[in-house]
């Protein structure tokens, strides 16, 4: 199945992490690839130290959300997508989480056509989870499950900065 967690509300990566923990508890092998992000967030500390069923890799450099992507950002994302394609073919994983893939698509770090072609060749035994705002309609159409996180209120609007262990 293909899952998409999208929308402007908080909780997309968090939902994917919960699903990964559930799958790990069931003895499944998981790959957690994070696009755009170049910093290991707090969840990575516990995953790398305590949950051996989850393999993690960053496919970003530094946050460019407030600037234009640089050539190195494109290279990192494209190398990440190439790696994901190889891992899909390997059959090594029961679940693959592609965190912020939608953001990488939004910034055109690689093409939607390339992602859709990858999904055409997705083996039936892989549960694929894609997160990030701005999921394109073509990807939503391809998915088996789509959840939209809708922001109603966020303390960020009141000047609260991102907090370790909550937002990162």
Buried (B, 14 or more C-beta within 10 A) or exposed (E): EBBBBBBEBBBBBBBBBEBBBEBBEEEBBBBBBBBBBBEBBEBBEEBEEEBEBBBBEBBBBEEBEEEEBEEEBBEBBBEBBEBBBEBBEEEEBBBBBBBBBBBBBBBEBBEBEEBBEBBEEBEEEBBBBBBBBEBBEEBBEBBEEBBBBEEEEEEEEEEEEEEEEEBE
